[in-house]
Amino acid sequence: MKKIVFTITSCLSFIALFAQDDSSVQVRAVKKIDLSNRPGDHFMIQLSSDHWTGIPDSIDSHQSGFSKGLNIYLMMDKPFRGDPRFSVGLGIGVGSSNISFKKMNVDVKSTSAKLPFTALDSTNHFKKFKVSMSYLEVPVELRFSSKPASAGWKIAIGGKVGTLINLHTKGKNLQDKNGKTINSYTIKENSKRYFTGTRLMGTARIGYGAVSLFGAYQINNILKDGAGPDMKLYQVGLSISGL
């Protein structure tokens, strides 16, 4: 019993001596970062150049001009406690995409098994024609900021899932085969029949301060199985974020 008491007393004495201030040991205080003015990218607008991959040459040759997209999101930003340079962003918003065609009709109101893409090179056609898709989306990002309390370099990777809320085609100004205007009017047709109801996309962006470049690539197909070519959307563009 005396040996046990002696052993415990010796250990406590050693710990007490070790805990004494030692001028040769310097402890560096961890610098706290003030995140009260952190730019958390709570509001994000993305402008993009949109493209379909996997489309046949007969359709690709009839794509026209600059096909564009617009994404608007409200985001929550949750910094990591251990390292506030890293954070997770989660939000909700609307993503839209517009694919332009020349001398082609995409008949979303058709009753055939596959979505018809009809070339109109030698007959009447619309001067401007596009397929427009809108999705209600939930984006999520893993973010890194070199200066979490101020403007700095930012990198983010993530993904988003969306549900199709509107799909329509829009034709404007009917012309003959020679490009002469027959009638100036606009026609819009709505139908989601051929298109996949859920969209999954991988995303990435890099930039400085409130401006960054971003890219997004669709993982699943645009059209339903058996409704047409296995096509996917990809977007490249500019992202503006803040607040």
Sequence and secondary structure as in RCSB ss.txt:
>XXXX:A:sequence
MKKIVFTITSCLSFIALFAQDDSSVQVRAVKKIDLSNRPGDHFMIQLSSDHWTGIPDSIDSHQSGFSKGLNIYLM
MDKPFRGDPRFSVGLGIGVGSSNISFKKMNVDVKSTSAKLPFTALDSTNHFKKFKVSMSYLEVPVELRFSSKPAS
AGWKIAIGGKVGTLINLHTKGKNLQDKNGKTINSYTIKENSKRYFTGTRLMGTARIGYGAVSLFGAYQINNILKD
GAGPDMKLYQVGLSISGL
>XXXX:A:secstr
 HHHHHHHHHHHHHHHHHTS  TT           TT     EEEEEEEEEEES  HHHHTTB S  EEEEEEEE
EEEE SS TTEEEEEEEEEEEEEEEESSEEE TT  SSS  EEE TTS EEEEEEEEEEEEEEEEEEEEESSTTS
S EEEEEEEEEEEEEEEEEEEEEEE TTS EEEEEEEEEE  TTB SEEEEEEEEEEETTEEEEEEEESS SB T
TSS   EEEEEEEEEEE 
